[in-house]
Amino acid sequence: MRSKLVVGNWKMNGSRPANTELLAALLAARPLTGPGGDVAVCVPFVYLGETAAQLAASDIRWGAQDVSQHAEGAYTGEVSAAMLQECGCRYAIVGHSERRAYHGESDELVAAKAQAALGRGITPIVCVGETLEQRDAGQTEAVVKRQLSAVIHTLAHCAAEMVVAYEPVWAIGTGRTATPEQAQAVHAVLRAQLQAATGHAARMRIVYGGSVKADNAKALFAMPDIDGGLIGGASLKAADFIAICRAAG
Ligand code: 13P
């Protein structure tokens, strides 16, 4: 019903030589996942053209780490969904916790960005997740539901086309992964919310992100509502990312 999706989020890392080497290693290791599985890398905007050229003839997809909510115009420094479409992007991450925290992105802005991406046929990977403070205060469910509900409301009948990424803020780049059971519990909540809104949650992918490594990926991906991963640090090392993709089997 659902196949796995593993996405590398390179964040603000990379260089031309390093990217070429990393992508060449991924290409050489194909097939990276089992039948129906999908693998993608979300790279800094400036590398999209070269990434597209290197991956074009393969089944590895690419995407961006953000997108403007505006279609075009006087928005210095922004990149539109039409531009991403021109670069062949399949995915655009929106609402990553680093953008929510460092760029003040609100639930409504994240929703507008998801809508802009979908309008150009780009699948938004909508990130939601609670801080440690919120988890300790027992607010995890309320926080992720609020974040997702803004997007569901804006996308309306197209909501079933998004990918959702559950990324607990306390697990990102900390080496402290959510246990498979902790992640599964939140994924189940999100799927129920998606089902109530779209009626198509059984075919929607909800991926987990936050210190996913080669040695914990299999247990996470084995949970019934975890449909793959959004991988930060480990996506920069070919051997680690390949091992994580294989764990999605
Ligand atoms: P790490 O895998 O480095 O914890 O990052 C997760 C993440 O933020 C992916 O978007």
Residues whose N, C-alpha, C, O or C-beta is under 5 A from the ligand:
A	BS01	13P	N9 A171 I172 G173 T174 G209 G210 S211 V212 L230 I231 G232 G233 A234
